Amino acid sequence: MFSIFGSKNPAKPDNPAPADAPSGWLSRLKSGLSKTRAVLNTDVSDLFARHPQIDEALYEELESTLLSADVGIHATNRLIENLREAAKEKRIADGAGLKAEFEAALVDLVKTVETPLDTTIAKPFVIMIAGVNGAGKTTTIGKLAKHFQAQGKSVMLAAGDTFRAAAREQLMTWGERNNVTVIAQDGADAAAVIFDAIQSAKARGIDIVLADTAGRLPTQLHLMEEIKKVKRVIAKADPTAPHESLLVLDANTGQNALQQVRAFDDALQLTGLVVTKLDGTAKGGMIAALAADRPDKPIPVRFIGVGEGIEDLQPFHAQEFVTALFR
């Protein structure tokens, strides 16, 4: 017997929450990225200032600085190569002149993973959310529910993490807080819970279904097979679903995030990423690493999180991200 929690017939908000003012979000973004900013802005700025002339020592120090911020070897090599070309083509003679080129090169790199999520292509638009244990999936779902409600969309949550009672209870709390229906069942099969949620969303005319799944490590092969099954069952409820397969990544994992992306992409054919907990790490450069890891077809970073607040998860914008690091 499935249980339904929250509003029986959630309506679109009469007065959707206003879009966050750019200045307000930028301020929170700067604050949230303070640890990464201390490395990339302070150290890089000092580095360029200390080199009145461009030489190999500058590039070597820059390489070390970028790697310490978890920009990754591929992204670091790409950025330095672009700087070398810019210095030659534009005849830049000093480090100060090269700093602006560095910022522009970083924007160009991370812009390759800036693709807004379009939820208008289906109703309900089904978002399947995966990740390792502790990445922040359930909290992210609650924040995403609020984000979509602010756009005037109705939302339903599917408690597909059937391994942890705490995850189900946490999702119910988010549902109550946001007046959102939660489909759940004690001891149920995850695929069955999500299947039921999609059917219920169709009947109720819901815009967005956010489907939680249990946390799992890529090395837990039986659990990776289980999440493949969940996706297959979702497709039985709606042949076009899931319309978005999101992987939630904890920014503290740094370069290990690349391994997670590869493993979950093999299982789910990921369409988007959410990078959480950027406020707790100096490794915010991992977004550049994600962009450079798959230069031919990077997986979009749909949202980034920089705090515990409900408004601290926002769509990713490359220019805002780099501005928050250097301005």
C-alpha positions as a Python dict, from the first residue, in 0.01 Angstrom:
ca = {
    (1, 'M'): (0, 0, 0),
    (2, 'F'): (152, 326, -109),
    (3, 'S'): (131, 630, 111),
    (4, 'I'): (82, 987, -1),
    (5, 'F'): (208, 1266, 221),
    (6, 'G'): (165, 1641, 192),
    (7, 'S'): (-87, 1829, -17),
    (8, 'K'): (-345, 1603, -181),
    (9, 'N'): (-377, 1838, -474),
    (10, 'P'): (-76, 2072, -480),
    (11, 'A'): (-155, 2384, -674),
    (12, 'K'): (84, 2616, -844),
    (13, 'P'): (170, 2904, -608),
    (14, 'D'): (-54, 3206, -655),
    (15, 'N'): (244, 3430, -593),
    (16, 'P'): (561, 3251, -700),
    (17, 'A'): (867, 3352, -504),
    (18, 'P'): (1050, 3631, -687),
    (19, 'A'): (1367, 3540, -868),
    (20, 'D'): (1668, 3600, -649),
    (21, 'A'): (1831, 3934, -725),
    (22, 'P'): (2161, 3882, -905),
    (23, 'S'): (2347, 4091, -648),
    (24, 'G'): (2206, 3883, -361),
    (25, 'W'): (2296, 3554, -520),
    (26, 'L'): (2637, 3681, -625),
    (27, 'S'): (2706, 3787, -268),
    (28, 'R'): (2614, 3441, -137),
    (29, 'L'): (2813, 3280, -417),
    (30, 'K'): (3123, 3480, -326),
    (31, 'S'): (3081, 3387, 39),
    (32, 'G'): (3020, 3023, -43),
    (33, 'L'): (3326, 3005, -265),
    (34, 'S'): (3551, 3178, -13),
    (35, 'K'): (3781, 2879, 35),
    (36, 'T'): (3830, 2825, -337),
    (37, 'R'): (3851, 3200, -385),
    (38, 'A'): (4140, 3212, -136),
    (39, 'V'): (4336, 2981, -363),
    (40, 'L'): (4236, 3094, -710),
    (41, 'N'): (4194, 3467, -650),
    (42, 'T'): (4452, 3542, -383),
    (43, 'D'): (4721, 3298, -493),
    (44, 'V'): (4676, 3349, -866),
    (45, 'S'): (4662, 3728, -830),
    (46, 'D'): (4977, 3727, -619),
    (47, 'L'): (5145, 3500, -869),
    (48, 'F'): (5074, 3728, -1164),
    (49, 'A'): (5177, 4034, -960),
    (50, 'R'): (5505, 3873, -865),
    (51, 'H'): (5604, 3811, -1226),
    (52, 'P'): (5670, 4140, -1405),
    (53, 'Q'): (5777, 3931, -1701),
    (54, 'I'): (5616, 3619, -1843),
    (55, 'D'): (5848, 3324, -1807),
    (56, 'E'): (5840, 2950, -1746),
    (57, 'A'): (5849, 3005, -1371),
    (58, 'L'): (5512, 3181, -1391),
    (59, 'Y'): (5352, 2894, -1581),
    (60, 'E'): (5500, 2636, -1344),
    (61, 'E'): (5370, 2818, -1038),
    (62, 'L'): (5032, 2864, -1201),
    (63, 'E'): (5015, 2493, -1272),
    (64, 'S'): (5080, 2410, -906),
    (65, 'T'): (4822, 2662, -788),
    (66, 'L'): (4551, 2531, -1019),
    (67, 'L'): (4616, 2171, -922),
    (68, 'S'): (4591, 2265, -553),
    (69, 'A'): (4241, 2402, -624),
    (70, 'D'): (4150, 2068, -786),
    (71, 'V'): (4119, 2218, -1132),
    (72, 'G'): (4267, 1890, -1256),
    (73, 'I'): (4546, 1810, -1495),
    (74, 'H'): (4342, 1823, -1817),
    (75, 'A'): (4182, 2159, -1735),
    (76, 'T'): (4512, 2299, -1606),
    (77, 'N'): (4697, 2201, -1923),
    (78, 'R'): (4420, 2349, -2136),
    (79, 'L'): (4417, 2679, -1946),
    (80, 'I'): (4795, 2719, -1958),
    (81, 'E'): (4805, 2632, -2326),
    (82, 'N'): (4542, 2901, -2392),
    (83, 'L'): (4747, 3151, -2191),
    (84, 'R'): (5062, 3074, -2386),
    (85, 'E'): (4877, 3130, -2714),
    (86, 'A'): (4716, 3453, -2590),
    (87, 'A'): (5050, 3589, -2464),
    (88, 'K'): (5206, 3522, -2803),
    (89, 'E'): (4920, 3641, -3025),
    (90, 'K'): (4839, 3953, -2820),
    (91, 'R'): (5200, 4023, -2728),
    (92, 'I'): (5126, 4037, -2358),
    (93, 'A'): (5448, 4123, -2180),
    (94, 'D'): (5369, 4098, -1810),
    (95, 'G'): (5176, 3892, -1557),
    (96, 'A'): (4924, 4166, -1488),
    (97, 'G'): (4817, 4163, -1850),
    (98, 'L'): (4793, 3785, -1846),
    (99, 'K'): (4558, 3775, -1546),
    (100, 'A'): (4264, 3907, -1747),
    (101, 'E'): (4333, 3645, -2013),
    (102, 'F'): (4333, 3377, -1745),
    (103, 'E'): (3989, 3479, -1620),
    (104, 'A'): (3853, 3484, -1975),
    (105, 'A'): (4002, 3141, -2046),
    (106, 'L'): (3842, 3001, -1730),
    (107, 'V'): (3502, 3142, -1828),
    (108, 'D'): (3533, 2989, -2174),
    (109, 'L'): (3619, 2652, -2023),
    (110, 'V'): (3342, 2629, -1763),
    (111, 'K'): (3089, 2777, -2004),
    (112, 'T'): (3098, 2443, -2189),
    (113, 'V'): (2901, 2291, -1898),
    (114, 'E'): (2653, 2578, -1870),
    (115, 'T'): (2324, 2454, -2015),
    (116, 'P'): (1997, 2552, -1845),
    (117, 'L'): (1752, 2274, -1766),
    (118, 'D'): (1439, 2290, -1983),
    (119, 'T'): (1148, 2125, -1801),
    (120, 'T'): (884, 2227, -2055),
    (121, 'I'): (939, 1935, -2293),
    (122, 'A'): (720, 1693, -2094),
    (123, 'K'): (445, 1686, -1832),
    (124, 'P'): (521, 1549, -1589),
    (125, 'F'): (891, 1618, -1637),
    (126, 'V'): (1059, 1332, -1451),
    (127, 'I'): (1396, 1399, -1288),
    (128, 'M'): (1580, 1093, -1156),
    (129, 'I'): (1839, 1187, -894),
    (130, 'A'): (2137, 967, -808),
    (131, 'G'): (2460, 995, -613),
    (132, 'V'): (2689, 837, -357),
    (133, 'N'): (2601, 826, 12),
    (134, 'G'): (2629, 1166, 177),
    (135, 'A'): (2645, 1374, -141),
    (136, 'G'): (2336, 1568, -38),
    (137, 'K'): (2073, 1414, -266),
    (138, 'T'): (1771, 1444, -39),
    (139, 'T'): (1851, 1801, 63),
    (140, 'T'): (1907, 1888, -302),
    (141, 'I'): (1564, 1747, -390),
    (142, 'G'): (1402, 1971, -130),
    (143, 'K'): (1580, 2276, -266),
    (144, 'L'): (1495, 2183, -625),
    (145, 'A'): (1130, 2150, -527),
    (146, 'K'): (1139, 2505, -393),
    (147, 'H'): (1321, 2626, -705),
    (148, 'F'): (1058, 2483, -939),
    (149, 'Q'): (773, 2608, -723),
    (150, 'A'): (920, 2957, -749),
    (151, 'Q'): (879, 2918, -1124),
    (152, 'G'): (510, 2849, -1073),
    (153, 'K'): (536, 2474, -1131),
    (154, 'S'): (365, 2200, -931),
    (155, 'V'): (597, 1936, -788),
    (156, 'M'): (570, 1579, -660),
    (157, 'L'): (841, 1388, -473),
    (158, 'A'): (903, 1014, -500),
    (159, 'A'): (1078, 859, -199),
    (160, 'G'): (1284, 612, -397),
    (161, 'D'): (1554, 578, -131),
    (162, 'T'): (1392, 276, 27),
    (163, 'F'): (1710, 163, 203),
    (164, 'R'): (1714, 446, 459),
    (165, 'A'): (1407, 531, 662),
    (166, 'A'): (1577, 858, 753),
    (167, 'A'): (1592, 959, 386),
    (168, 'R'): (1218, 896, 349),
    (169, 'E'): (1143, 1095, 663),
    (170, 'Q'): (1367, 1379, 547),
    (171, 'L'): (1187, 1390, 213),
    (172, 'M'): (850, 1399, 391),
    (173, 'T'): (973, 1693, 597),
    (174, 'W'): (1067, 1879, 278),
    (175, 'G'): (725, 1790, 137),
    (176, 'E'): (545, 1933, 438),
    (177, 'R'): (761, 2244, 437),
    (178, 'N'): (692, 2315, 70),
    (179, 'N'): (335, 2179, 63),
    (180, 'V'): (440, 1914, -189),
    (181, 'T'): (298, 1563, -222),
    (182, 'V'): (541, 1281, -138),
    (183, 'I'): (481, 928, -262),
    (184, 'A'): (639, 674, -28),
    (185, 'Q'): (604, 320, 104),
    (186, 'D'): (771, 136, 390),
    (187, 'G'): (995, -142, 260),
    (188, 'A'): (886, -93, -99),
    (189, 'D'): (1087, -153, -413),
    (190, 'A'): (1237, 179, -527),
    (191, 'A'): (1128, 129, -886),
    (192, 'A'): (770, 59, -779),
    (193, 'V'): (754, 375, -567),
    (194, 'I'): (875, 593, -853),
    (195, 'F'): (648, 418, -1104),
    (196, 'D'): (350, 491, -880),
    (197, 'A'): (457, 853, -838),
    (198, 'I'): (471, 908, -1214),
    (199, 'Q'): (127, 755, -1261),
    (200, 'S'): (-11, 972, -981),
    (201, 'A'): (154, 1283, -1128),
    (202, 'K'): (-7, 1214, -1465),
    (203, 'A'): (-348, 1182, -1304),
    (204, 'R'): (-305, 1504, -1106),
    (205, 'G'): (-151, 1713, -1383),
    (206, 'I'): (175, 1765, -1193),
    (207, 'D'): (455, 1950, -1375),
    (208, 'I'): (766, 1802, -1212),
    (209, 'V'): (842, 1466, -1048),
    (210, 'L'): (1163, 1454, -844),
    (211, 'A'): (1259, 1090, -791),
    (212, 'D'): (1502, 1016, -509),
    (213, 'T'): (1719, 703, -519),
    (214, 'A'): (1937, 538, -257),
    (215, 'G'): (2298, 646, -227),
    (216, 'R'): (2545, 396, -368),
    (217, 'L'): (2913, 368, -449),
    (218, 'P'): (3019, 294, -807),
    (219, 'T'): (3206, -10, -676),
    (220, 'Q'): (2882, -163, -544),
    (221, 'L'): (2803, -337, -870),
    (222, 'H'): (2478, -496, -751),
    (223, 'L'): (2347, -153, -651),
    (224, 'M'): (2457, -3, -985),
    (225, 'E'): (2257, -279, -1155),
    (226, 'E'): (1961, -195, -930),
    (227, 'I'): (1962, 169, -1036),
    (228, 'K'): (1962, 61, -1400),
    (229, 'K'): (1646, -136, -1323),
    (230, 'V'): (1490, 173, -1165),
    (231, 'K'): (1550, 365, -1486),
    (232, 'R'): (1399, 85, -1697),
    (233, 'V'): (1085, 81, -1481),
    (234, 'I'): (1053, 459, -1508),
    (235, 'A'): (1049, 416, -1886),
    (236, 'K'): (757, 174, -1848),
    (237, 'A'): (558, 445, -1673),
    (238, 'D'): (654, 695, -1946),
    (239, 'P'): (857, 584, -2249),
    (240, 'T'): (1021, 928, -2269),
    (241, 'A'): (1125, 930, -1901),
    (242, 'P'): (1337, 999, -1712),
    (243, 'H'): (1368, 1328, -1891),
    (244, 'E'): (1666, 1423, -1676),
    (245, 'S'): (1912, 1193, -1499),
    (246, 'L'): (2092, 1409, -1243),
    (247, 'L'): (2400, 1309, -1048),
    (248, 'V'): (2459, 1495, -722),
    (249, 'L'): (2830, 1549, -648),
    (250, 'D'): (2986, 1661, -321),
    (251, 'A'): (3249, 1925, -409),
    (252, 'N'): (3466, 1799, -123),
    (253, 'T'): (3541, 1482, -321),
    (254, 'G'): (3749, 1682, -571),
    (255, 'Q'): (3894, 1471, -850),
    (256, 'N'): (3713, 1160, -724),
    (257, 'A'): (3400, 1323, -864),
    (258, 'L'): (3528, 1243, -1214),
    (259, 'Q'): (3524, 871, -1134),
    (260, 'Q'): (3171, 900, -998),
    (261, 'V'): (3055, 1077, -1313),
    (262, 'R'): (3200, 808, -1538),
    (263, 'A'): (3049, 521, -1340),
    (264, 'F'): (2700, 672, -1308),
    (265, 'D'): (2706, 785, -1669),
    (266, 'D'): (2777, 428, -1777),
    (267, 'A'): (2474, 313, -1578),
    (268, 'L'): (2228, 597, -1643),
    (269, 'Q'): (2351, 804, -1938),
    (270, 'L'): (2359, 1118, -1727),
    (271, 'T'): (2208, 1439, -1862),
    (272, 'G'): (2308, 1674, -1582),
    (273, 'L'): (2510, 1731, -1265),
    (274, 'V'): (2449, 1913, -937),
    (275, 'V'): (2760, 2019, -745),
    (276, 'T'): (2686, 2066, -374),
    (277, 'K'): (2882, 2186, -69),
    (278, 'L'): (3104, 2428, -259),
    (279, 'D'): (3103, 2639, 57),
    (280, 'G'): (3293, 2373, 250),
    (281, 'T'): (3589, 2318, 22),
    (282, 'A'): (3885, 2486, -146),
    (283, 'K'): (3833, 2248, -437),
    (284, 'G'): (3573, 2447, -631),
    (285, 'G'): (3802, 2421, -931),
    (286, 'M'): (3654, 2075, -985),
    (287, 'I'): (3392, 2235, -1210),
    (288, 'A'): (3671, 2319, -1454),
    (289, 'A'): (3789, 1960, -1421),
    (290, 'L'): (3439, 1835, -1505),
    (291, 'A'): (3434, 2056, -1814),
    (292, 'A'): (3773, 1940, -1937),
    (293, 'D'): (3722, 1570, -1865),
    (294, 'R'): (3485, 1529, -2160),
    (295, 'P'): (3571, 1810, -2404),
    (296, 'D'): (3369, 1659, -2689),
    (297, 'K'): (3046, 1616, -2494),
    (298, 'P'): (3062, 1758, -2140),
    (299, 'I'): (2774, 1678, -1906),
    (300, 'P'): (2599, 2003, -1807),
    (301, 'V'): (2630, 2134, -1453),
    (302, 'R'): (2266, 2226, -1397),
    (303, 'F'): (2289, 2360, -1039),
    (304, 'I'): (2550, 2446, -776),
    (305, 'G'): (2505, 2464, -399),
    (306, 'V'): (2694, 2701, -171),
    (307, 'G'): (2520, 2667, 163),
    (308, 'E'): (2245, 2513, 374),
    (309, 'G'): (1982, 2776, 296),
    (310, 'I'): (1689, 2702, 68),
    (311, 'E'): (1810, 2969, -175),
    (312, 'D'): (2170, 2846, -176),
    (313, 'L'): (2113, 2609, -467),
    (314, 'Q'): (2089, 2793, -798),
    (315, 'P'): (2135, 2726, -1171),
    (316, 'F'): (2499, 2730, -1276),
    (317, 'H'): (2621, 3029, -1477),
    (318, 'A'): (2985, 3034, -1586),
    (319, 'Q'): (3037, 3411, -1577),
    (320, 'E'): (2880, 3443, -1232),
    (321, 'F'): (3097, 3159, -1104),
    (322, 'V'): (3422, 3311, -1228),
    (323, 'T'): (3321, 3661, -1121),
    (324, 'A'): (3257, 3529, -769),
    (325, 'L'): (3608, 3388, -764),
    (326, 'F'): (3796, 3693, -889),
    (327, 'R'): (3591, 4005, -812),
}
